[in-house]
Amino acid sequence: MAVMRKTVLATAAVLAVGVAVALPAHATTADQPQGFITGADAPGTIDDSYIVILEDSTFSAASAAAENLADKYDAEIVTTYEHALNGYEIAATETEALALAADPAVKEVVQNQVFTIDATQTNPPSWGLDRIDQPALPLDQSYTYPDSAGAGTTVYVIDTGIRTTHQDFGGRASFGYDYWGGTANDGNGHGTHVASTAAGTAYGVAKNADIVAVKVLNDAGSGTTASVVGGIDWVTGNASGPSVANVSLGGGADTTLDQAVRNSIAAGVTYAIAAGNSNANAANYSPARVSEAITVGATQSNDSRASYSNWGATVDIFAPGTSITAAW
């Protein structure tokens, strides 16, 4: 499990020059060559917060060498990624991040940005289960599913957490990861609603699947690249057996988040990702644009695309998404 930790800033070694002048014990990052920060101008960026991706050929992000690299540029490690990415989240000034980006051990430095839940209508009459077990309308007022109902599969809900004690889960929901170090309890409701839609006893599709809460969004429904990647990294390192990750959140294009999802898929986890609710091309949104994932758009009860649903070539399938009732 990824653990949040802080590093102690170390003093860099004294640099010698070809003149007999005493230098300060630490050369400032302003004196260092500068690299490039990906996504620095993207909407929703977070000041002084970055994701550092290390070259795979150098060293592990969890190693002392990786810590020393951050120390060299006065960057403070916040979260280390060992599975979905080889890198870490750092707190640093823009100048420090630019200097770090120029280091040959660094593959990329990406500006951290905000991600939010895709809104869900609560308490309308539900029709989604009735629709997904038949090829065409009209609805037949029933939902037919295999006796196994997802038994032996684990659904990782990467969201606002889950109210695991809700009766719709029948004891099948458990704590997995909380970016903020808590218990992944859902103070928002969105993650619980998603989990219930996926695997609730009354409202869910896979009624016997195990459910794991992976909290990457706060109780206001907001998170960051770093928090979402932290959850993906945890899932990648802990998933075993048939595993499905649901990601019903989104934000602007983000190469770091995209790569984390790709690496997790390559490790054996299937990803179902919401296309987004902006009535726009999903190719411009992360992680919906990841081609290796199953990107899902939303339909209404008459089988038309929901007016808010994103669309485009990256959308693999459409499924009921309007007026879906589930646990909260």
BAVO-767273 format. One record per residue (C-alpha): residue number from 0; x, y, z. Coordinates in steps of 0.25 Angstrom, whole numbers, plus 5000, padded with zeros to 4 digits. Example, Ala and Ser with C-alpha at 12.3 -4.5 7.8 and 13.67 -1.06 7.14 Angstrom:
<atoms>
@n: 0, east: 5049, north: 4982, up: 5031;
@n: 1, east: 5055, north: 4996, up: 5029;
</atoms>
This chain:
<atoms>
@n: 0, east: 5000, north: 5000, up: 5000;
@n: 1, east: 5005, north: 5014, up: 4996;
@n: 2, east: 5009, north: 5022, up: 5009;
@n: 3, east: 5009, north: 5037, up: 5009;
@n: 4, east: 5022, north: 5042, up: 5015;
@n: 5, east: 5030, north: 5054, up: 5016;
@n: 6, east: 5045, north: 5055, up: 5014;
@n: 7, east: 5055, north: 5064, up: 5021;
@n: 8, east: 5062, north: 5074, up: 5012;
@n: 9, east: 5077, north: 5072, up: 5011;
@n: 10, east: 5088, north: 5082, up: 5007;
@n: 11, east: 5094, north: 5079, up: 4994;
@n: 12, east: 5109, north: 5077, up: 4992;
@n: 13, east: 5118, north: 5089, up: 4990;
@n: 14, east: 5120, north: 5091, up: 4975;
@n: 15, east: 5135, north: 5095, up: 4972;
@n: 16, east: 5138, north: 5105, up: 4961;
@n: 17, east: 5151, north: 5109, up: 4955;
@n: 18, east: 5153, north: 5121, up: 4964;
@n: 19, east: 5158, north: 5123, up: 4978;
@n: 20, east: 5144, north: 5128, up: 4983;
@n: 21, east: 5136, north: 5122, up: 4995;
@n: 22, east: 5122, north: 5118, up: 4990;
@n: 23, east: 5110, north: 5116, up: 4999;
@n: 24, east: 5108, north: 5102, up: 5003;
@n: 25, east: 5096, north: 5100, up: 4994;
@n: 26, east: 5095, north: 5105, up: 4980;
@n: 27, east: 5081, north: 5110, up: 4977;
@n: 28, east: 5072, north: 5103, up: 4967;
@n: 29, east: 5072, north: 5116, up: 4959;
@n: 30, east: 5086, north: 5113, up: 4956;
@n: 31, east: 5082, north: 5099, up: 4950;
@n: 32, east: 5078, north: 5096, up: 4936;
@n: 33, east: 5063, north: 5097, up: 4934;
@n: 34, east: 5054, north: 5086, up: 4927;
@n: 35, east: 5040, north: 5086, up: 4924;
@n: 36, east: 5027, north: 5084, up: 4932;
@n: 37, east: 5016, north: 5077, up: 4925;
@n: 38, east: 5002, north: 5083, up: 4927;
@n: 39, east: 5007, north: 5095, up: 4934;
@n: 40, east: 4996, north: 5103, up: 4926;
@n: 41, east: 4985, north: 5093, up: 4928;
@n: 42, east: 4972, north: 5098, up: 4934;
@n: 43, east: 4971, north: 5094, up: 4949;
@n: 44, east: 4986, north: 5093, up: 4952;
@n: 45, east: 4991, north: 5093, up: 4966;
@n: 46, east: 5002, north: 5103, up: 4970;
@n: 47, east: 5015, north: 5097, up: 4975;
@n: 48, east: 5010, north: 5082, up: 4973;
@n: 49, east: 5016, north: 5073, up: 4963;
@n: 50, east: 5017, north: 5058, up: 4959;
@n: 51, east: 5031, north: 5053, up: 4955;
@n: 52, east: 5033, north: 5041, up: 4946;
@n: 53, east: 5046, north: 5035, up: 4947;
@n: 54, east: 5053, north: 5028, up: 4935;
@n: 55, east: 5051, north: 5013, up: 4937;
@n: 56, east: 5066, north: 5011, up: 4934;
@n: 57, east: 5071, north: 5019, up: 4946;
@n: 58, east: 5065, north: 5015, up: 4960;
@n: 59, east: 5052, north: 5011, up: 4967;
@n: 60, east: 5044, north: 5023, up: 4973;
@n: 61, east: 5045, north: 5016, up: 4986;
@n: 62, east: 5060, north: 5016, up: 4987;
@n: 63, east: 5069, north: 5025, up: 4995;
@n: 64, east: 5075, north: 5030, up: 4981;
@n: 65, east: 5061, north: 5035, up: 4977;
@n: 66, east: 5060, north: 5042, up: 4991;
@n: 67, east: 5074, north: 5048, up: 4989;
@n: 68, east: 5070, north: 5053, up: 4975;
@n: 69, east: 5058, north: 5060, up: 4981;
@n: 70, east: 5066, north: 5066, up: 4992;
@n: 71, east: 5077, north: 5071, up: 4982;
@n: 72, east: 5066, north: 5080, up: 4976;
@n: 73, east: 5059, north: 5084, up: 4990;
@n: 74, east: 5047, north: 5076, up: 4986;
@n: 75, east: 5039, north: 5070, up: 4997;
@n: 76, east: 5033, north: 5056, up: 4994;
@n: 77, east: 5018, north: 5055, up: 4998;
@n: 78, east: 5014, north: 5041, up: 4992;
@n: 79, east: 5022, north: 5031, up: 4985;
@n: 80, east: 5017, north: 5022, up: 4973;
@n: 81, east: 5023, north: 5008, up: 4971;
@n: 82, east: 5013, north: 5001, up: 4963;
@n: 83, east: 5005, north: 5009, up: 4953;
@n: 84, east: 5017, north: 5019, up: 4951;
@n: 85, east: 5031, north: 5020, up: 4955;
@n: 86, east: 5031, north: 5033, up: 4962;
@n: 87, east: 5026, north: 5042, up: 4973;
@n: 88, east: 5017, north: 5054, up: 4976;
@n: 89, east: 5025, north: 5066, up: 4981;
@n: 90, east: 5023, north: 5079, up: 4987;
@n: 91, east: 5033, north: 5089, up: 4980;
@n: 92, east: 5034, north: 5103, up: 4975;
@n: 93, east: 5033, north: 5105, up: 4960;
@n: 94, east: 5048, north: 5108, up: 4959;
@n: 95, east: 5051, north: 5095, up: 4967;
@n: 96, east: 5042, north: 5087, up: 4958;
@n: 97, east: 5048, north: 5092, up: 4945;
@n: 98, east: 5062, north: 5089, up: 4950;
@n: 99, east: 5058, north: 5075, up: 4954;
@n: 100, east: 5051, north: 5073, up: 4940;
@n: 101, east: 5065, north: 5075, up: 4934;
@n: 102, east: 5072, north: 5064, up: 4942;
@n: 103, east: 5075, north: 5052, up: 4933;
@n: 104, east: 5069, north: 5043, up: 4943;
@n: 105, east: 5055, north: 5049, up: 4941;
@n: 106, east: 5046, north: 5045, up: 4929;
@n: 107, east: 5035, north: 5056, up: 4932;
@n: 108, east: 5030, north: 5066, up: 4942;
@n: 109, east: 5015, north: 5068, up: 4941;
@n: 110, east: 5007, north: 5079, up: 4948;
@n: 111, east: 4997, north: 5074, up: 4958;
@n: 112, east: 4983, north: 5077, up: 4954;
@n: 113, east: 4969, north: 5076, up: 4960;
@n: 114, east: 4959, north: 5065, up: 4956;
@n: 115, east: 4945, north: 5064, up: 4961;
@n: 116, east: 4933, north: 5054, up: 4961;
@n: 117, east: 4923, north: 5053, up: 4949;
@n: 118, east: 4910, north: 5057, up: 4955;
@n: 119, east: 4899, north: 5047, up: 4958;
@n: 120, east: 4884, north: 5049, up: 4959;
@n: 121, east: 4879, north: 5044, up: 4972;
@n: 122, east: 4866, north: 5037, up: 4975;
@n: 123, east: 4860, north: 5036, up: 4961;
@n: 124, east: 4852, north: 5024, up: 4957;
@n: 125, east: 4863, north: 5014, up: 4951;
@n: 126, east: 4862, north: 5006, up: 4938;
@n: 127, east: 4877, north: 5003, up: 4936;
@n: 128, east: 4877, north: 4988, up: 4940;
@n: 129, east: 4865, north: 4985, up: 4932;
@n: 130, east: 4871, north: 4991, up: 4920;
@n: 131, east: 4885, north: 4984, up: 4920;
@n: 132, east: 4880, north: 4970, up: 4919;
@n: 133, east: 4873, north: 4971, up: 4906;
@n: 134, east: 4877, north: 4976, up: 4892;
@n: 135, east: 4866, north: 4985, up: 4889;
@n: 136, east: 4854, north: 4993, up: 4895;
@n: 137, east: 4843, north: 4992, up: 4900;
@n: 138, east: 4847, north: 4988, up: 4914;
@n: 139, east: 4842, north: 4975, up: 4919;
@n: 140, east: 4842, north: 4979, up: 4934;
@n: 141, east: 4852, north: 4969, up: 4938;
@n: 142, east: 4867, north: 4967, up: 4939;
@n: 143, east: 4873, north: 4954, up: 4936;
@n: 144, east: 4888, north: 4950, up: 4940;
@n: 145, east: 4897, north: 4938, up: 4942;
@n: 146, east: 4896, north: 4931, up: 4956;
@n: 147, east: 4910, north: 4934, up: 4959;
@n: 148, east: 4906, north: 4949, up: 4958;
@n: 149, east: 4921, north: 4953, up: 4958;
@n: 150, east: 4926, north: 4944, up: 4970;
@n: 151, east: 4941, north: 4943, up: 4970;
@n: 152, east: 4943, north: 4957, up: 4964;
@n: 153, east: 4947, north: 4969, up: 4971;
@n: 154, east: 4942, north: 4983, up: 4968;
@n: 155, east: 4951, north: 4995, up: 4972;
@n: 156, east: 4943, north: 5007, up: 4972;
@n: 157, east: 4953, north: 5019, up: 4970;
@n: 158, east: 4944, north: 5030, up: 4975;
@n: 159, east: 4940, north: 5038, up: 4988;
@n: 160, east: 4940, north: 5025, up: 4997;
@n: 161, east: 4929, north: 5016, up: 5000;
@n: 162, east: 4919, north: 5015, up: 5012;
@n: 163, east: 4923, north: 5000, up: 5013;
@n: 164, east: 4913, north: 4998, up: 5024;
@n: 165, east: 4901, north: 5000, up: 5015;
@n: 166, east: 4892, north: 4989, up: 5014;
@n: 167, east: 4892, north: 4988, up: 4999;
@n: 168, east: 4906, north: 4982, up: 5000;
@n: 169, east: 4903, north: 4971, up: 5009;
@n: 170, east: 4917, north: 4971, up: 5016;
@n: 171, east: 4924, north: 4970, up: 5002;
@n: 172, east: 4930, north: 4984, up: 5003;
@n: 173, east: 4943, north: 4987, up: 5010;
@n: 174, east: 4954, north: 4998, up: 5011;
@n: 175, east: 4965, north: 4998, up: 5002;
@n: 176, east: 4972, north: 5012, up: 5001;
@n: 177, east: 4970, north: 5026, up: 5005;
@n: 178, east: 4980, north: 5037, up: 4999;
@n: 179, east: 4978, north: 5045, up: 5012;
@n: 180, east: 4981, north: 5034, up: 5021;
@n: 181, east: 4967, north: 5032, up: 5026;
@n: 182, east: 4957, north: 5020, up: 5025;
@n: 183, east: 4952, north: 5023, up: 5012;
@n: 184, east: 4938, north: 5026, up: 5017;
@n: 185, east: 4929, north: 5033, up: 5008;
@n: 186, east: 4925, north: 5047, up: 5012;
@n: 187, east: 4920, north: 5051, up: 4998;
@n: 188, east: 4911, north: 5039, up: 4994;
@n: 189, east: 4916, north: 5038, up: 4980;
@n: 190, east: 4925, north: 5026, up: 4982;
@n: 191, east: 4915, north: 5019, up: 4990;
@n: 192, east: 4905, north: 5021, up: 4978;
@n: 193, east: 4915, north: 5016, up: 4968;
@n: 194, east: 4918, north: 5004, up: 4976;
@n: 195, east: 4904, north: 5001, up: 4978;
@n: 196, east: 4901, north: 5002, up: 4963;
@n: 197, east: 4913, north: 4993, up: 4960;
@n: 198, east: 4911, north: 4982, up: 4971;
@n: 199, east: 4900, north: 4985, up: 4980;
@n: 200, east: 4891, north: 4974, up: 4985;
@n: 201, east: 4878, north: 4981, up: 4980;
@n: 202, east: 4883, north: 4992, up: 4970;
@n: 203, east: 4896, north: 4986, up: 4965;
@n: 204, east: 4900, north: 4978, up: 4952;
@n: 205, east: 4910, north: 4968, up: 4959;
@n: 206, east: 4902, north: 4965, up: 4971;
@n: 207, east: 4912, north: 4955, up: 4977;
@n: 208, east: 4925, north: 4963, up: 4974;
@n: 209, east: 4934, north: 4968, up: 4985;
@n: 210, east: 4935, north: 4983, up: 4986;
@n: 211, east: 4948, north: 4991, up: 4990;
@n: 212, east: 4947, north: 5006, up: 4994;
@n: 213, east: 4959, north: 5014, up: 4988;
@n: 214, east: 4957, north: 5028, up: 4992;
@n: 215, east: 4964, north: 5038, up: 4983;
@n: 216, east: 4954, north: 5050, up: 4984;
@n: 217, east: 4950, north: 5057, up: 4996;
@n: 218, east: 4936, north: 5059, up: 5002;
@n: 219, east: 4934, north: 5071, up: 4993;
@n: 220, east: 4936, north: 5062, up: 4981;
@n: 221, east: 4950, north: 5068, up: 4977;
@n: 222, east: 4963, north: 5062, up: 4976;
@n: 223, east: 4976, north: 5063, up: 4968;
@n: 224, east: 4985, north: 5056, up: 4958;
@n: 225, east: 4994, north: 5052, up: 4970;
@n: 226, east: 4982, north: 5046, up: 4978;
@n: 227, east: 4976, north: 5039, up: 4967;
@n: 228, east: 4989, north: 5033, up: 4962;
@n: 229, east: 4991, north: 5029, up: 4977;
@n: 230, east: 4979, north: 5021, up: 4977;
@n: 231, east: 4982, north: 5014, up: 4963;
@n: 232, east: 4996, north: 5011, up: 4968;
@n: 233, east: 4990, north: 5004, up: 4981;
@n: 234, east: 4980, north: 4996, up: 4972;
@n: 235, east: 4992, north: 4992, up: 4963;
@n: 236, east: 5000, north: 4987, up: 4974;
@n: 237, east: 4989, north: 4980, up: 4982;
@n: 238, east: 4979, north: 4974, up: 4972;
@n: 239, east: 4979, north: 4959, up: 4970;
@n: 240, east: 4970, north: 4950, up: 4962;
@n: 241, east: 4959, north: 4956, up: 4953;
@n: 242, east: 4959, north: 4971, up: 4956;
@n: 243, east: 4951, north: 4983, up: 4950;
@n: 244, east: 4954, north: 4997, up: 4954;
@n: 245, east: 4943, north: 5007, up: 4952;
@n: 246, east: 4947, north: 5022, up: 4950;
@n: 247, east: 4935, north: 5031, up: 4949;
@n: 248, east: 4943, north: 5044, up: 4950;
@n: 249, east: 4949, north: 5053, up: 4940;
@n: 250, east: 4957, north: 5065, up: 4937;
@n: 251, east: 4966, north: 5071, up: 4926;
@n: 252, east: 4976, north: 5064, up: 4918;
@n: 253, east: 4987, north: 5058, up: 4927;
@n: 254, east: 4998, north: 5049, up: 4922;
@n: 255, east: 5002, north: 5045, up: 4935;
@n: 256, east: 4988, north: 5040, up: 4939;
@n: 257, east: 4987, north: 5033, up: 4925;
@n: 258, east: 5000, north: 5026, up: 4927;
@n: 259, east: 4996, north: 5021, up: 4941;
@n: 260, east: 4983, north: 5015, up: 4935;
@n: 261, east: 4991, north: 5008, up: 4924;
@n: 262, east: 5001, north: 5002, up: 4933;
@n: 263, east: 4990, north: 4997, up: 4942;
@n: 264, east: 4983, north: 4991, up: 4931;
@n: 265, east: 4996, north: 4984, up: 4926;
@n: 266, east: 4997, north: 4978, up: 4940;
@n: 267, east: 4984, north: 4971, up: 4938;
@n: 268, east: 4973, north: 4981, up: 4944;
@n: 269, east: 4961, north: 4984, up: 4935;
@n: 270, east: 4957, north: 4999, up: 4935;
@n: 271, east: 4943, north: 5004, up: 4933;
@n: 272, east: 4944, north: 5019, up: 4931;
@n: 273, east: 4933, north: 5029, up: 4930;
@n: 274, east: 4933, north: 5037, up: 4917;
@n: 275, east: 4930, north: 5050, up: 4924;
@n: 276, east: 4918, north: 5059, up: 4925;
@n: 277, east: 4922, north: 5071, up: 4917;
@n: 278, east: 4915, north: 5068, up: 4904;
@n: 279, east: 4929, north: 5068, up: 4897;
@n: 280, east: 4939, north: 5059, up: 4890;
@n: 281, east: 4944, north: 5050, up: 4901;
@n: 282, east: 4958, north: 5050, up: 4894;
@n: 283, east: 4961, north: 5063, up: 4901;
@n: 284, east: 4958, north: 5057, up: 4915;
@n: 285, east: 4966, north: 5048, up: 4924;
@n: 286, east: 4966, north: 5037, up: 4927;
@n: 287, east: 4954, north: 5035, up: 4918;
@n: 288, east: 4963, north: 5036, up: 4905;
@n: 289, east: 4971, north: 5024, up: 4909;
@n: 290, east: 4969, north: 5014, up: 4898;
@n: 291, east: 4973, north: 5002, up: 4906;
@n: 292, east: 4961, north: 5005, up: 4916;
@n: 293, east: 4947, north: 5003, up: 4914;
@n: 294, east: 4941, north: 5017, up: 4912;
@n: 295, east: 4926, north: 5017, up: 4915;
@n: 296, east: 4916, north: 5028, up: 4910;
@n: 297, east: 4902, north: 5030, up: 4916;
@n: 298, east: 4889, north: 5028, up: 4910;
@n: 299, east: 4875, north: 5031, up: 4913;
@n: 300, east: 4863, north: 5022, up: 4915;
@n: 301, east: 4859, north: 5023, up: 4900;
@n: 302, east: 4873, north: 5019, up: 4896;
@n: 303, east: 4878, north: 5032, up: 4891;
@n: 304, east: 4891, north: 5038, up: 4896;
@n: 305, east: 4889, north: 5047, up: 4908;
@n: 306, east: 4890, north: 5061, up: 4905;
@n: 307, east: 4902, north: 5063, up: 4915;
@n: 308, east: 4910, north: 5051, up: 4911;
@n: 309, east: 4923, north: 5052, up: 4904;
@n: 310, east: 4925, north: 5045, up: 4891;
@n: 311, east: 4935, north: 5042, up: 4880;
@n: 312, east: 4944, north: 5031, up: 4875;
@n: 313, east: 4950, north: 5028, up: 4889;
@n: 314, east: 4936, north: 5024, up: 4895;
@n: 315, east: 4935, north: 5009, up: 4894;
@n: 316, east: 4921, north: 5007, up: 4898;
@n: 317, east: 4908, north: 5014, up: 4903;
@n: 318, east: 4900, north: 5009, up: 4915;
@n: 319, east: 4889, north: 5014, up: 4924;
@n: 320, east: 4894, north: 5027, up: 4931;
@n: 321, east: 4882, north: 5036, up: 4933;
@n: 322, east: 4872, north: 5034, up: 4945;
@n: 323, east: 4879, north: 5023, up: 4951;
@n: 324, east: 4875, north: 5019, up: 4965;
@n: 325, east: 4885, north: 5013, up: 4975;
@n: 326, east: 4890, north: 5013, up: 4989;
@n: 327, east: 4895, north: 5027, up: 4994;
</atoms>
